[in-house]
Amino acid sequence: MKLHETADYPGATPDQVFDIIRDDEFRASVCEKIHAIAYEVTVEDGGDRVDVQIDRTMPAEMPDFIKKITGETVEVRQVESWGPPAADGSRTGTVRLTIKGQPASMDGTMTIRPVAGGSELTVDGELKVKIPLIGRKVEPEIAKAVVEALRVESAEGRARFAAG
């Protein structure tokens, strides 16, 4: 299942958006806002290359037929690898989401780019659940959770920029 989500950051430069992406305290606060039961954020900042890993335990807020498979919680690992900025300040990275112990994952790209009046972060991914017969029914439910987390993160980022 294809996933495409865009977040706007009015008045923010790509560098400012990237600064919150690589801020472990910001990423931890997003984990709290999305009601993670437990989480660990690791940022390896090598200057031009930044790797972010977020492990979080989430309540399985999904239909009962999915909870029968996952249980009451799911453990999600999110790994991002970001490269250096381009001449216009834009950055691209890869993202991989996996649900531990389940045949579900998403591989994709993330891009931060300047737009009129600010910056935009775009996530494009391919979400796959490899469970015969019901995998395609499960994918939209997982996609909802991924999109909700991205929307919370962008709202928190905009709030941070507005607060100055």
C-alpha positions, 0 to 999 in steps of 0.5 A: 500500500502506497503512503504519501503524507506532507507536512507544512512548516510555515515560516521555517527554513529546511534547516530549522525543520531538520533541527527538530528532526534530529533533536532527541528531546523533540522526538521524545516529546512526540512519542509522549503526544502519541501516547507511547507506553514506552520509548527510546530515541537515539540520534547519531549526528555525524554532521552531514549524515544523521541517523535517528532510531525511535523504538516505541511501544504503542497501544494496539488501537486497531480493530479486534481482528488485528488485536488478535494477531498483535495483542494489546500493544505493538513495538514499532522501530522507526529508522531514519537516515538523512544525508547532507543538505543540497544547495537550496537547503533541502534534505532527503533521507530514507525511513524504515518502519517495522513492527517487531514480531509481525510481518509488517513494514514500511520502506520509504523516503523523506524529503524536507524542501523549501516552499513559498512561505516556509518548508515542507516535509514529505514522506513517501512509502510502501507499507506491506503486511505479509499475512495471507488473506488479511494483509490488505485489510490490515495495511490501511489500519497501520497506515492510519497510525503512521499518518497520525504520528506524522501529523502529531509530529508536524503539529508539534513542530509548528507549535515549537516554531510559533513559540519562537 
